[in-house]
Amino acid sequence: MFTAYSKYDADPADLPGESARGPRVWKQGKSVDVTFDCVSVRVGSTSDIPLQVTAAFQEQWQGSKGATALGQDYLAVTHSAALAVAQALGCVNDGGLPARAQELPPAAGAGAGSAPAGSPTP
């Protein structure tokens, strides 16, 4: 699932906020979100008002091995989808996303604040 908001128009409880910069990762259980800022003429955003895009992944299968065994795979899939969207939208510098998921910043999680907008509830 993908969501996109102006950093200035969204509910502050749902987004990292206007002061957040660079890609952000959020994890909880079998869910992973990767959020990035897109500056692109294609979407009409600027460096002053970037479009904040979140790629959200949630495993639904009850019989899976879960985040302990598959957490890095969840992150790789979510990062790959986010990077493809950033490239398709023509985001400057691919929205700050690195080429590899392992190069993303450390993840925040369930005790680090509320889930980003559009995140499915566990």
C-alpha positions in Angstrom: 0.0 0.0 0.0 1.2 3.5 -0.7 0.1 6.8 0.8 1.2 10.3 0.0 0.7 13.6 1.9 2.0 17.1 2.0 4.1 17.3 5.2 2.2 20.5 6.1 -1.4 19.3 5.6 -1.4 16.0 7.4 -2.3 15.3 11.0 1.0 15.6 12.9 0.1 12.4 14.8 0.1 10.4 11.6 3.4 11.7 10.0 6.9 12.3 11.2 6.2 16.0 10.6 7.7 18.9 8.6 11.1 18.7 10.5 11.7 15.1 9.5 14.2 14.8 6.7 15.5 11.8 4.7 14.0 8.3 4.5 12.4 6.9 7.6 11.7 3.3 8.5 9.0 2.1 10.9 8.5 -1.6 12.0 6.0 -3.4 14.1 5.5 -7.1 14.0 4.9 -8.2 10.4 4.6 -4.6 9.2 7.2 -2.3 7.6 6.8 1.2 6.4 9.4 3.2 4.4 8.7 6.9 4.1 10.6 9.3 1.9 10.2 12.9 0.7 9.6 13.4 -3.1 10.6 16.6 -4.8 9.4 16.3 -8.3 7.9 18.5 -11.0 5.8 15.5 -12.0 3.9 15.6 -8.7 4.2 19.4 -8.2 6.2 19.3 -5.1 9.2 21.5 -4.1 12.0 21.2 -1.7 10.1 23.7 0.6 6.9 21.5 0.3 7.9 17.9 -0.6 5.4 15.1 -1.1 5.8 12.6 1.8 5.3 9.1 0.4 5.0 6.0 2.5 5.3 2.4 1.1 3.7 0.1 3.6 4.0 -3.7 3.7 2.1 -6.1 6.0 2.3 -9.8 5.9 -1.2 -11.3 6.2 -0.5 -15.0 6.3 -1.0 -16.4 9.8 1.2 -19.4 9.2 4.3 -17.4 8.3 7.6 -17.5 10.2 7.0 -13.9 11.2 9.2 -10.9 11.5 12.0 -12.7 13.5 12.8 -14.9 10.5 11.5 -12.7 7.6 12.1 -9.1 8.9 14.9 -8.4 6.5 12.8 -9.7 3.6 9.9 -7.5 4.6 12.3 -4.5 4.6 13.8 -5.5 1.2 10.4 -5.8 -0.4 9.1 -2.5 1.0 12.4 -0.6 0.1 12.3 -2.0 -3.4 8.7 -0.8 -4.0 9.5 2.6 -2.5 12.5 3.0 -4.7 10.6 2.0 -7.8 7.9 4.6 -7.0 10.5 7.3 -6.3 12.1 6.6 -9.6 8.8 6.5 -11.5 7.7 9.8 -10.0 11.1 11.4 -10.9 11.9 12.3 -7.3 15.1 14.2 -7.0 17.9 11.9 -5.7 15.3 9.0 -5.6 13.7 10.7 -2.6 17.0 10.1 -0.6 16.4 6.4 -0.7 19.7 4.4 -0.9 20.3 1.7 -3.5 20.1 -1.1 -0.9 17.7 -1.7 1.9 20.5 -2.4 4.3 21.6 1.2 3.9 18.4 2.6 5.3 18.4 4.3 8.7 17.5 2.2 11.7 13.8 1.6 12.2 11.5 3.1 14.7 8.8 0.9 16.1 5.8 0.4 18.3 7.1 2.3 21.4 8.6 5.1 19.3 5.4 6.9 18.5 2.3 6.3 16.4 2.2 4.4 13.2 2.6 6.5 10.0 -0.5 7.4 8.0 -2.0 4.7 6.1 -0.4 1.9 8.1 -2.6 -1.1 8.5 -3.3 -2.0 12.1 -1.8 -5.3 13.3 
